[in-house]
Amino acid sequence: MKRMSQTLTGLVAAYSPSGAEGAAVRFLVERMRALGYDKAFVDPAGNAVGVLGRGPRQIVLLGHIDTVPGEIALRVDGDDFYGRGSVDAKGPLAAFTDAAAAAGARAGWQVVVIGAVGEEADSPGARYVKDVYRPEMAVIGEPSRWDRVTLGYKGSVWLELTWQQAVGHSAGNTRPVCERAVAGWQQLVDWANIFNEERQGAFEQLLISLRGMNSGDDGFMDWAKLKVNARLPVDMSPQEFVTQTRARLPEAQVMEMGYAIAAHRAERNTPLVRALLDGIRNEGGKPGFVLKTGTADMNVVAPLWQCPIAAYGPGDSNLDHAPNEHISLSEYAAAVRVLTRVLARIMD
């Protein structure tokens, strides 16, 4: 059997769906202590935090420790390690933890590794740390394969749209409330299609999806509700989408749900990105760039930190949330070596 990282296996073994991350957090803190971190603790938001070095210059490696629900039996099949979170995103977080320990503390620098809670929900962990740290550079732990660097994530906003009207007889000539809701959804689809006409690639487009629908009455009022998600391009804020939706659907009640976040696209020509590309090349890889249609904690912290930032981590993102989620052990090892080289280069 391949030599496996105790950080990876122990972290994946601690099942931690959003809201129930305690066991995984405790494991990671203890693992950081065993690896020689100067400090390892649980912060007020419930995040696992490890610190190497005491210098004034700071690098933050921000991963997330929660997963979607659904346990997967741990097993190794050749080069593949199966388990919930092995890809999204305990693999990248474990790689951060191992690489920082391998690089060690350097004079003048402080490396902070964070296993944030709740990224699969409303990112309470990242929303807490964004106000605590002011890094000079930051890497977000998300799977992109060991030889690719992710530079951007789309924004996201969730809406509940409601139409109501007085109950009427089914033989009457009043348009049923469900038909009004369907017509309203079609108006949004038509708007998105027009918006996207001159835009190349999903990252630049407005992507809307209908995620839920229901209807009913209380004897006096009929109602129909739609649950809508919008994935936003960089040039459309969540508030602009909400405002535009209200203008186009004046008969609907429009309610925002959850925590909306704007899209973010990081700069490509930075010392951090150059170090990542160099690390990949030194491992024999041909580096590439990725822009993703999902969201990540990068969207939360980047606007405030205003520093060079990128997302990196081993794993095939097509396996995110999948029932057969697994990570290549050789890819994991390559990513750890890349990150170790990156940290050493930045701090030298």
N, C-alpha and C positions, 0 to 999 in steps of 0.2 A: 504493500500500500504506500502511496505517496506520503511524504512527510507533510503534515497538515499544520496550519497555524492554529495554535490554541486559542488565539483571539477570535479567529473566524468561527471555529467550531463551537466554542463556548457561547459566543454572542448569538449565533443562529439557534443554538439549543434552547436559549431562554426566550420562549414564545412571548411576543410583546406587541399585540395589536394596539392601535391608538387608544390611549386612556388606561392601558394596563402594562406600562413599560417598566414597572418597579424592579422586577427580577433582572431584566437585562441591564438596567442602569446600575444596579448593585454589582453585577458581574463585571461590567466594564470598568467601574471605578477600582475594584479590587485588581483587575488585570493590569490597569495602568500603574498601580502601585507596585505590582510584581515586576513590571518592566522597567522600573526605576524612574518614573515620573517624579518631579520635584513636589508636585501637589496633584491630588486627585480627589474630587468631591462631587456631591450632588448640589446643584445650585437651587435657588428658591423656586424656579420654574419646574424642577424635577429633571433637568438635563444632567447627563454625566459629563464632567469636565476634567481634563487632564492638562497640566502645564509643565513644560520643560523650559528651563532657563529663567533668568530674571532681568533681562535687558530691557531697555526702553522701546526697542523696535519689535513689532508684534506681527506674527503670522497666525491666522485662524484657519483651521481645517474643520469645517462645519459639515458633519453628516447628520443623518437622522436614525434614531434607534427604534422607532415604531414601524409596524408593518400593517398591511391590510389583514383582515381576519382570515382564518383558515389554516390550521396546522398541516404541515407536510412532514411525513416521517423522514428523519435524517438517514441518509445512506450515501455511500460512495460507489459510483459505477465508473470504473476506469479513472478518467481525469475529472469527472464531474461530481460535485458535492451538492446533494439535494437538500432543501430545507426552506421554510418560509423566511424571506428576508435575505437569502443568500445573495440575491442580485439587488433587490430594492429594499433597503440600501445598506444592509449590514455588511455586505462584502466591501463596498467602498469605505465605510466607517472603520471596519477592522483593518483595512489597508492603511488608512490614515494613522491608526493607533500603532501598528507595527512599524511603519516607515518613520514616524517621528521618533520612536524609541531607537531605531537603528541609526538615524542621523545624529541623535544626541543633542545636548544643549551646546550652544555656541555663544561666545562672548558678545554682549550687546543685543542679543535677540531673546525673544520669548515665543515659543510655539504653543498654541492653545488648540487642543483637540476637543471637539464638542460632539456628543451624541444627543441631538435635540429630540425632544418629545413632540408628538402630535403633527408631524409634517403631513401625514395622510389625512388629517382633519383640517384644523384652521391654523396650524403652525404656532401654537403658543410658545414653544421652546425657542424658535427663531425670533419671534417678536420680542421675547425677553432679552436675548443676547444682543440684539441689534443696538440696544441702548447701553450695554455694559462694556462692549469692546470697541476699539478704534484701530483695527489692523492696518498695517501698511500694505498687506496683500491677503487675499482670502481664496481658499479653494472649497468648493461645495461638493460633497460626496454623493454623486449620482452615477449610475452605470452608463457608460458610453463606449465600452470596450477599452482595453488597456492602451490602445494605440490611437485614440481619438480624444479631442478636447471639445467640450460643449461650451458655446459662447452665448447662448440665449434661450430663454423660455417665454412662451406666450403668457399673457395675462388671463385672468379668469374672473367671471362674475356669475352668480346664480340668482335667478329671479323666479318669483311665483306670480303668475298672471291670473287674475280672477275676473270673471264676467258674472253679473247678477241681473235678474229681472223678475218681475212678478210672475207667479205661476199662471199659466194659461192652458186652455184646453188643447189637446193634441190635434183637434180638427180645426183650430183657429188659424188665422193668417199671420200670427206673430212668429218671427224667426226663432227657432229653438236656441237656447243659450249655448248648447254644445256646438251648433253650427257657427255661432259668432266666434267662439274660441278657436275653432278650426280655421276660420277666415282670418282671424288675427295672427295665428301662427304662420299662415301663408304670406301675410304681409311682411313679417320679419324675414322669411326665406327670400322673398323677392328683393327686399332691401339688401340683404347680405350678398345676393347674386350680383346686383348692380354694383355694390361697393367693391366686389372682388374682380370685376371685369378686366381691369388693367393691371392686376397684381399677379406676379409670378411666384409660385411656391406657397405652401400652406402657412409658413411663418409670417408672411406678409398679409395674409387674408383674415377676414372675420369669419370664424367658424362657429355656427350655432347648432345646438342639438336639443331635441325635445326629450327630456329625461323622465317625465312623469305626467299623468293626466287622470283626472277623476271629476265626477259630477254628482249632483244630488239636489235635494230640496228639503225644506222644512215645513212644507204644506202651504207656505205663503210666497217663498222666493225660490226660484231655480238658480243654481250656480254651476259654473264649470271652472276648473283650475288647471293650469299648465305649469309644469316645472321646467325651466329653460336654463341651459348653460351656454355661455358665450366664451370662446377662446379668442383673446384679443390681440391684435398686432401692436407693435410698439407705438404707433401714432394714434391709438384710440385708448383713452383712459376708461376705467370702469364707470366713472360718473358720466362720461360722454355717452357710453352705451345706454345707461339707464335713462338719461335725458332724451336721447333719440327714441328709445322704445316708448316712453310716455307720450312723446309727440306723435308717434305713428299709431298708437293704440289708445286714443283718449277715452274710450269707453271701458277700458280695463283698469283694474286696480293693480299697480305694479309695486311689488314688495321685494326689497333686496334680502337675500338669505346668506348667512355665513359671513366670511371675511373675504372681500374682493381684493384682488391684487393686480397691479399693472404689469405689463410685459417688460422684460429687460433684455437688452442685447449688450454684451460686454465688448470692450475694445479688443482688437486682435493683436495689435503691435504693442505689447507690454513686456516688461522683464519677466513677469510670471508666465505668460503664454510662451515666450521664447524658451524659458527654462523647461516647461513641459514638453515642448517640441524636441528640444535637445535630449531630454531624458528618454523619450520614445525612440528617437533615432539611435541612441547609444545602446538600446536593447534590440536593435535590428528591425524596428518597426518603421512603417511609412505613415507618418501622422496625418490625420485628417481633422476637419472641423465639423461640428454638428450644431444645428439650431433645432430645438425641440418644440413640439406643439403642446406639450404638457406644461405644468408649472413646478416650481421647486422653491426651496428656501432662499435661493439666489434672488428671487423676485422681492422677498421680504427685506433682506439685509442690504442689498447693493445700493438702493437709492440713498440710504443714510451713510453707509461706510465710504462711498465715493473713492474706492481704491481699485487697483487691478484685481480682477476676479475672474474665475473660470470654474466650470464644473468638470470633475474628473473622477473616474472610478472603474474598476473592472466589472464585467458582467454584460450580458446581452439584454438591452432594455426591452426587447420583444418578449422577454420572460417576466417582466414586471407583473406582479399580481397573478401570474399563471399557476394552474394546479400542478405543473411539473417544474416549478422554479428551481433552477440549479445554476451553479457557477463553475467555470473551469478552474481547477486548482493551479494549473500552469499559468493561466492568465492572471490569476490573483497574485502569484509570486512575481510575475513580470511587473504588475502595477506597483507592488511594494518597492521593487528596485527603482522604478521610474520616480516614485515620490521621494524615496530616500535621496536620490541624486538631485532632484529639484530643490529639496530643502537645503542640502549641502551647498548647492550652487548659489542660492539666494543669500544664505547667511555667511558665505565666505567673504 
